[in-house]
Amino acid sequence: MPFRLAARTGDVWGGEMIGVEIDGKKILLVNIDGAIYAYENRCAHLGMALSAGRLVGEVLTCSAHEWQYDACTGHGINPKSVALKTFPVRIEGDAIWVELDPP
């Protein structure tokens, strides 16, 4: 599936995250120092929306049970054995494009 428009760069400032929906898929966009990352907007534990959690520095924490992830890689911090589903991101001008089904 080709890249889909997810948001504008002004929608997610540095150090912030937002949840968006693209073609029925819930996506979490995270801005760390101007780099945009896209993940499935669900915790690997019980599927809670990560956009309801908190972002402190580069640590994303789920609001339900405090599972933590590296916001730049999606890899688990606590526990280390999990990872978020990631999506490729492309920035063109002020548009944030996300590829929902990468090859």
C-alpha positions, 0 to 999 in steps of 0.5 A: 500500500502506498504512503498515506497522508497522516498529519502535518508537521505542525500537528505534532511538535517536538517532544509530543505525540498524537494519535491519528487514524488512516484508512481505519488503522490507528497510528501513533506519531511521535516527534523526537527532536524533529524526527517523526516516528510512526507506530501502531497506536496500541500497547503490546500488553493489552492493546491500550492506546499509547496516545493516552500515555505519556512521552518523557524524553525518548521514553513512551509509557502506556497509561494502563500498566506502565509498559515503556518503549523507546520512542525512537525505535519502538523497542521495549524498555520494560519489558525488553522482550516486546516491540511496537509495530513500526511504519515507515515515515516520509516527510514532504514539505509540511506533510507527514506520510506513513506507509501502512503496509510496507513490503 
